[in-house]
Amino acid sequence: MEQAKQAKRKRITSWHLIGAQVSMFRRAAGLTQATLADQCRVSDDTIASIEQGRRLLQRDFAMLLDELLQTKGALKVAVEKVPEKERFPLFVQDYVEYEQDAVALHSYENQLVPGLLQTEDYARAVFKSSYPPLEPEEVEERVKNRMQRQALLDRKPRPMLSFLLEEVILHRPIGGPDVLREQIRRLREVAELPFVTIQIMPTNRRTHAALDGPMVLLETSDHDQLAYIEGQRVSFLVDDAEEVSVFQQKCGMLRSQAHSPEESICLMDDLLGET
């Protein structure tokens, strides 16, 4: 698939262009990155990252820069005009585009509840755990974008969705016990949807088909098969048929190793004290 191959290549985004604008305006104002950073009360690296397109410029910060650089709202307007899919970090943008059009999606996660199933409070706690830390407004922007992705659950025609989660995820108190409890309740509710399957992988298993990490398998609206792999600040789409087949085999074995959907619902009920 040519589109997936292109997704692996470095590309110029709106954020690179906005960063170039910031650099141009800063230089026109006779300021160094360090001087501008001092005036904004942020680190030098923050300004450098924005100018290089590595950090997304938030609307409030754009307004501050417009004021300091006397650019008459140019940066604020530029940020507001960024296409919706580019509001996600660069390394997940292509995946999100395929995700929203998928006719089938199969996800395995070993650390966190998948983004499509997260509550708002859980997602906020996840982003607040990022290191280096995100600015508060960036946390809220990412939470908003994550919640918007969940429109996939309401889309018609319905996609077929299956999720495999490690049992430890249901015990890790991201955001605190109350946040975790509401997250488990959300999983329990979604598990009742006829087009969604949730399975829990027991921690006490002695064999495991995916010790090397999480993955997502997608079937596109054109019935192409893709795999999506994400790690520490990197990700890639796989469209090679032989490679995708390997991930599909892994996913099949994981399903056989995990609790059944019915057993998984019972486990969630036990944790919620609703048996």
C-alpha positions, 0 to 999 in steps of 0.5 A: 500500500503506497499510502502506508509506505509514505507514512513511514517517510518523514514529511512536512506538516502544518507544525513545521510550517508554523514553527518556521513562522515562529522562527521568522517572526522571532528573528524579525523582532531581533530576539534569540531563542533564549530571550524569547523563552525567558519572556515566555517563562519556558525553557530554551528547548521549548522554543527550539522544539516549536520552531523545529515542528517537534512540539505542537504550538498550543492556542494560548501559547500562540496568542502569547507569542503573537503579543510578544512578537507583535504579529497581530494574531497570525500564529493564533489563526495558523494554529486554529487552521491546522487539520484535525488529524495533525493535532495528534503527535506526529508519530501517531497521525497516520495511524489515527487516520486509518483507525477512524476508517477501519472496518475491523480493529484488533488491539493488544495492550500491556501497560494501559487501557487502549485510548479508544476505551479510556475515560476522560479522567484516565486519559488525563492521568496518562498524559500527566504521567508523560516525561518530559512533562507536558504543559497543562494546556497540551495535556487538555488538548490531547485529552480532547483529541483522544475523546474525539477518537472514540467517535469510532464507537458510535460510527455506522456502519459499525466496526468490529472491535476486539481488545486484549488487555493484560490483567495488570492494567486493571490493578494499576491505579493510574490517576488513583483508585477512583479513576481506575474504578470508573475506568473498569466500569467503562470497560464493563459497559463497552464489553456489552456492545455487540460489535466489541470483544474484550479479553483479559490476559491473566498475569499468572500465565507461563507462556505468552505470545506477545512478550515483545509488546503491544500491537494493533491490527487494522482492516481498512475500508478497502480491505487492506490489512495493516499492523501498527506498532508503537514504542517509546516516541516511535511508531510505524505502520506495517503493510507487508503481507508476510509481516502482517500475517505474523502479527495476525498469528500472534493475535490469534494465539493471544486470544486462545491464551487469554480469558474468554470474553465471558470470563473477562466480564466476570473478572471485571465484575469481581473487581467492581464488587458486582458479582 
